[in-house]
Amino acid sequence: MICYVLATTHIAALLQNYVDHSYAGTQNSSGDDQLHLDIDCDNAVFRSIKDAGVFHTAASEETPEETIVSPSTIKKEDEDGPWYSVGFDPLDGSSIIDANFSVGSIFGIWPGKGLLGRKGREQVASVVSLYGPRTTLIIALASKSRSDGQGDITFEVTLVKDRSHWEVSREEVILKDAKKVFAPGNLRATNDNPKYDALVKHWIQERYTLRYTGGMVPDVYHMFAKSGGVFSNVSSDKAKAKLRLLYEVAAMGLLVECAGGLTTHEFEDTSVLDLVVDDLDRRLGVCFGSKDEVQKYKDFMFK
């Protein structure tokens, strides 16, 4: 886990000194123009992963291909591992960073070699970094059996002392069953998705508190900070899904469920952790949050 702490520390330093707002002249797999900062953050994570010496395969939103990162000098007796593989988004929220909004990083860790064909439920851990007034990490350590969630651990650490030391800031992160706070992503979809439109109106009529920045990490992280709420990102024919299962959804989903919450695919009554990474670029809509709040989502969207 130390490599994600180091990667987060390096990215925090890059953001602290971020003055070059220019584009690199390249695009990621989403077709988004890449900032030099996107590439620098991606490189920082890859360096940390390679230096750790325990990872075999890595793929990221900026480098969307299975990349072998195990040491080239590995001894023959160590070829079988144990190894881990990682899918990550080095800088989630590039579109809002120029406004100095909080942004984040997302990491999902699988045992073994390779990422294709895997399910989120197979992850042994996931990590989300938040870069705001403070730099923090929420870490989920999954129990060996995720069938009942018993033994899952979710906690937070904060970068302190002039960015030289990490301290545990929350020994336990838990989502309560209900909380009237909502973060509705991809609101364009309400124009041609009547079920989503009805759900958003329900939240407003029931006087839910709106907490939405346009960044997935800060919006979901707010639920962890306030011990509940609901985050949705729903698609439609004219407003396509953008969230990626491998780089964002699976890791965030593990955090939510380890903290006692629920997740679901936008149109199917199934946990996002049971979806297969059958394409490194697989995209989908989701709902994350407190159990009762996600159930309300299902009542509107699946009836």
Secondary structure as a PSIPRED ss2 file (coil, helix, strand):
# PSIPRED VFORMAT (PSIPRED V4.0)

   1 M C   1.000  0.000  0.000
   2 I H   0.000  1.000  0.000
   3 C H   0.000  1.000  0.000
   4 Y H   0.000  1.000  0.000
   5 V H   0.000  1.000  0.000
   6 L H   0.000  1.000  0.000
   7 A H   0.000  1.000  0.000
   8 T H   0.000  1.000  0.000
   9 T H   0.000  1.000  0.000
  10 H H   0.000  1.000  0.000
  11 I H   0.000  1.000  0.000
  12 A H   0.000  1.000  0.000
  13 A H   0.000  1.000  0.000
  14 L H   0.000  1.000  0.000
  15 L H   0.000  1.000  0.000
  16 Q H   0.000  1.000  0.000
  17 N C   1.000  0.000  0.000
  18 Y C   1.000  0.000  0.000
  19 V C   1.000  0.000  0.000
  20 D C   1.000  0.000  0.000
  21 H C   1.000  0.000  0.000
  22 S C   1.000  0.000  0.000
  23 Y E   0.000  0.000  1.000
  24 A E   0.000  0.000  1.000
  25 G E   0.000  0.000  1.000
  26 T E   0.000  0.000  1.000
  27 Q E   0.000  0.000  1.000
  28 N C   1.000  0.000  0.000
  29 S C   1.000  0.000  0.000
  30 S C   1.000  0.000  0.000
  31 G C   1.000  0.000  0.000
  32 D C   1.000  0.000  0.000
  33 D E   0.000  0.000  1.000
  34 Q E   0.000  0.000  1.000
  35 L E   0.000  0.000  1.000
  36 H H   0.000  1.000  0.000
  37 L H   0.000  1.000  0.000
  38 D H   0.000  1.000  0.000
  39 I H   0.000  1.000  0.000
  40 D H   0.000  1.000  0.000
  41 C H   0.000  1.000  0.000
  42 D H   0.000  1.000  0.000
  43 N H   0.000  1.000  0.000
  44 A H   0.000  1.000  0.000
  45 V H   0.000  1.000  0.000
  46 F H   0.000  1.000  0.000
  47 R H   0.000  1.000  0.000
  48 S H   0.000  1.000  0.000
  49 I H   0.000  1.000  0.000
  50 K H   0.000  1.000  0.000
  51 D H   0.000  1.000  0.000
  52 A H   0.000  1.000  0.000
  53 G C   1.000  0.000  0.000
  54 V C   1.000  0.000  0.000
  55 F E   0.000  0.000  1.000
  56 H E   0.000  0.000  1.000
  57 T E   0.000  0.000  1.000
  58 A E   0.000  0.000  1.000
  59 A E   0.000  0.000  1.000
  60 S E   0.000  0.000  1.000
  61 E C   1.000  0.000  0.000
  62 E C   1.000  0.000  0.000
  63 T C   1.000  0.000  0.000
  64 P C   1.000  0.000  0.000
  65 E C   1.000  0.000  0.000
  66 E C   1.000  0.000  0.000
  67 T E   0.000  0.000  1.000
  68 I E   0.000  0.000  1.000
  69 V C   1.000  0.000  0.000
  70 S C   1.000  0.000  0.000
  71 P C   1.000  0.000  0.000
  72 S C   1.000  0.000  0.000
  73 T C   1.000  0.000  0.000
  74 I C   1.000  0.000  0.000
  75 K C   1.000  0.000  0.000
  76 K H   0.000  1.000  0.000
  77 E H   0.000  1.000  0.000
  78 D H   0.000  1.000  0.000
  79 E C   1.000  0.000  0.000
  80 D C   1.000  0.000  0.000
  81 G C   1.000  0.000  0.000
  82 P C   1.000  0.000  0.000
  83 W C   1.000  0.000  0.000
  84 Y E   0.000  0.000  1.000
  85 S E   0.000  0.000  1.000
  86 V E   0.000  0.000  1.000
  87 G E   0.000  0.000  1.000
  88 F E   0.000  0.000  1.000
  89 D E   0.000  0.000  1.000
  90 P E   0.000  0.000  1.000
  91 L E   0.000  0.000  1.000
  92 D E   0.000  0.000  1.000
  93 G C   1.000  0.000  0.000
  94 S H   0.000  1.000  0.000
  95 S H   0.000  1.000  0.000
  96 I H   0.000  1.000  0.000
  97 I H   0.000  1.000  0.000
  98 D H   0.000  1.000  0.000
  99 A H   0.000  1.000  0.000
 100 N C   1.000  0.000  0.000
 101 F C   1.000  0.000  0.000
 102 S C   1.000  0.000  0.000
 103 V E   0.000  0.000  1.000
 104 G E   0.000  0.000  1.000
 105 S E   0.000  0.000  1.000
 106 I E   0.000  0.000  1.000
 107 F E   0.000  0.000  1.000
 108 G E   0.000  0.000  1.000
 109 I E   0.000  0.000  1.000
 110 W E   0.000  0.000  1.000
 111 P E   0.000  0.000  1.000
 112 G C   1.000  0.000  0.000
 113 K C   1.000  0.000  0.000
 114 G C   1.000  0.000  0.000
 115 L C   1.000  0.000  0.000
 116 L C   1.000  0.000  0.000
 117 G C   1.000  0.000  0.000
 118 R C   1.000  0.000  0.000
 119 K E   0.000  0.000  1.000
 120 G H   0.000  1.000  0.000
 121 R H   0.000  1.000  0.000
 122 E H   0.000  1.000  0.000
 123 Q C   1.000  0.000  0.000
 124 V C   1.000  0.000  0.000
 125 A E   0.000  0.000  1.000
 126 S E   0.000  0.000  1.000
 127 V E   0.000  0.000  1.000
 128 V E   0.000  0.000  1.000
 129 S E   0.000  0.000  1.000
 130 L E   0.000  0.000  1.000
 131 Y E   0.000  0.000  1.000
 132 G C   1.000  0.000  0.000
 133 P C   1.000  0.000  0.000
 134 R C   1.000  0.000  0.000
 135 T E   0.000  0.000  1.000
 136 T E   0.000  0.000  1.000
 137 L E   0.000  0.000  1.000
 138 I E   0.000  0.000  1.000
 139 I E   0.000  0.000  1.000
 140 A E   0.000  0.000  1.000
 141 L E   0.000  0.000  1.000
 142 A C   1.000  0.000  0.000
 143 S C   1.000  0.000  0.000
 144 K C   1.000  0.000  0.000
 145 S C   1.000  0.000  0.000
 146 R C   1.000  0.000  0.000
 147 S C   1.000  0.000  0.000
 148 D C   1.000  0.000  0.000
 149 G C   1.000  0.000  0.000
 150 Q C   1.000  0.000  0.000
 151 G C   1.000  0.000  0.000
 152 D C   1.000  0.000  0.000
 153 I E   0.000  0.000  1.000
 154 T E   0.000  0.000  1.000
 155 F E   0.000  0.000  1.000
 156 E E   0.000  0.000  1.000
 157 V E   0.000  0.000  1.000
 158 T E   0.000  0.000  1.000
 159 L E   0.000  0.000  1.000
 160 V E   0.000  0.000  1.000
 161 K C   1.000  0.000  0.000
 162 D C   1.000  0.000  0.000
 163 R C   1.000  0.000  0.000
 164 S C   1.000  0.000  0.000
 165 H E   0.000  0.000  1.000
 166 W E   0.000  0.000  1.000
 167 E E   0.000  0.000  1.000
 168 V E   0.000  0.000  1.000
 169 S E   0.000  0.000  1.000
 170 R E   0.000  0.000  1.000
 171 E C   1.000  0.000  0.000
 172 E C   1.000  0.000  0.000
 173 V C   1.000  0.000  0.000
 174 I C   1.000  0.000  0.000
 175 L C   1.000  0.000  0.000
 176 K C   1.000  0.000  0.000
 177 D C   1.000  0.000  0.000
 178 A C   1.000  0.000  0.000
 179 K C   1.000  0.000  0.000
 180 K C   1.000  0.000  0.000
 181 V E   0.000  0.000  1.000
 182 F E   0.000  0.000  1.000
 183 A E   0.000  0.000  1.000
 184 P E   0.000  0.000  1.000
 185 G E   0.000  0.000  1.000
 186 N C   1.000  0.000  0.000
 187 L H   0.000  1.000  0.000
 188 R H   0.000  1.000  0.000
 189 A H   0.000  1.000  0.000
 190 T H   0.000  1.000  0.000
 191 N H   0.000  1.000  0.000
 192 D C   1.000  0.000  0.000
 193 N C   1.000  0.000  0.000
 194 P H   0.000  1.000  0.000
 195 K H   0.000  1.000  0.000
 196 Y H   0.000  1.000  0.000
 197 D H   0.000  1.000  0.000
 198 A H   0.000  1.000  0.000
 199 L H   0.000  1.000  0.000
 200 V H   0.000  1.000  0.000
 201 K H   0.000  1.000  0.000
 202 H H   0.000  1.000  0.000
 203 W H   0.000  1.000  0.000
 204 I H   0.000  1.000  0.000
 205 Q H   0.000  1.000  0.000
 206 E C   1.000  0.000  0.000
 207 R C   1.000  0.000  0.000
 208 Y C   1.000  0.000  0.000
 209 T E   0.000  0.000  1.000
 210 L E   0.000  0.000  1.000
 211 R C   1.000  0.000  0.000
 212 Y C   1.000  0.000  0.000
 213 T C   1.000  0.000  0.000
 214 G C   1.000  0.000  0.000
 215 G C   1.000  0.000  0.000
 216 M H   0.000  1.000  0.000
 217 V H   0.000  1.000  0.000
 218 P H   0.000  1.000  0.000
 219 D H   0.000  1.000  0.000
 220 V H   0.000  1.000  0.000
 221 Y H   0.000  1.000  0.000
 222 H H   0.000  1.000  0.000
 223 M H   0.000  1.000  0.000
 224 F H   0.000  1.000  0.000
 225 A H   0.000  1.000  0.000
 226 K H   0.000  1.000  0.000
 227 S C   1.000  0.000  0.000
 228 G C   1.000  0.000  0.000
 229 G C   1.000  0.000  0.000
 230 V E   0.000  0.000  1.000
 231 F E   0.000  0.000  1.000
 232 S E   0.000  0.000  1.000
 233 N E   0.000  0.000  1.000
 234 V C   1.000  0.000  0.000
 235 S C   1.000  0.000  0.000
 236 S C   1.000  0.000  0.000
 237 D C   1.000  0.000  0.000
 238 K C   1.000  0.000  0.000
 239 A C   1.000  0.000  0.000
 240 K C   1.000  0.000  0.000
 241 A C   1.000  0.000  0.000
 242 K C   1.000  0.000  0.000
 243 L C   1.000  0.000  0.000
 244 R E   0.000  0.000  1.000
 245 L H   0.000  1.000  0.000
 246 L H   0.000  1.000  0.000
 247 Y H   0.000  1.000  0.000
 248 E H   0.000  1.000  0.000
 249 V H   0.000  1.000  0.000
 250 A H   0.000  1.000  0.000
 251 A H   0.000  1.000  0.000
 252 M H   0.000  1.000  0.000
 253 G H   0.000  1.000  0.000
 254 L H   0.000  1.000  0.000
 255 L H   0.000  1.000  0.000
 256 V H   0.000  1.000  0.000
 257 E H   0.000  1.000  0.000
 258 C H   0.000  1.000  0.000
 259 A C   1.000  0.000  0.000
 260 G C   1.000  0.000  0.000
 261 G C   1.000  0.000  0.000
 262 L E   0.000  0.000  1.000
 263 T E   0.000  0.000  1.000
 264 T E   0.000  0.000  1.000
 265 H E   0.000  0.000  1.000
 266 E C   1.000  0.000  0.000
 267 F C   1.000  0.000  0.000
 268 E C   1.000  0.000  0.000
 269 D C   1.000  0.000  0.000
 270 T C   1.000  0.000  0.000
 271 S C   1.000  0.000  0.000
 272 V H   0.000  1.000  0.000
 273 L H   0.000  1.000  0.000
 274 D H   0.000  1.000  0.000
 275 L C   1.000  0.000  0.000
 276 V E   0.000  0.000  1.000
 277 V C   1.000  0.000  0.000
 278 D C   1.000  0.000  0.000
 279 D C   1.000  0.000  0.000
 280 L C   1.000  0.000  0.000
 281 D C   1.000  0.000  0.000
 282 R C   1.000  0.000  0.000
 283 R E   0.000  0.000  1.000
 284 L C   1.000  0.000  0.000
 285 G C   1.000  0.000  0.000
 286 V E   0.000  0.000  1.000
 287 C E   0.000  0.000  1.000
 288 F E   0.000  0.000  1.000
 289 G E   0.000  0.000  1.000
 290 S C   1.000  0.000  0.000
 291 K H   0.000  1.000  0.000
 292 D H   0.000  1.000  0.000
 293 E H   0.000  1.000  0.000
 294 V H   0.000  1.000  0.000
 295 Q H   0.000  1.000  0.000
 296 K H   0.000  1.000  0.000
 297 Y H   0.000  1.000  0.000
 298 K H   0.000  1.000  0.000
 299 D H   0.000  1.000  0.000
 300 F H   0.000  1.000  0.000
 301 M H   0.000  1.000  0.000
 302 F C   1.000  0.000  0.000
 303 K C   1.000  0.000  0.000
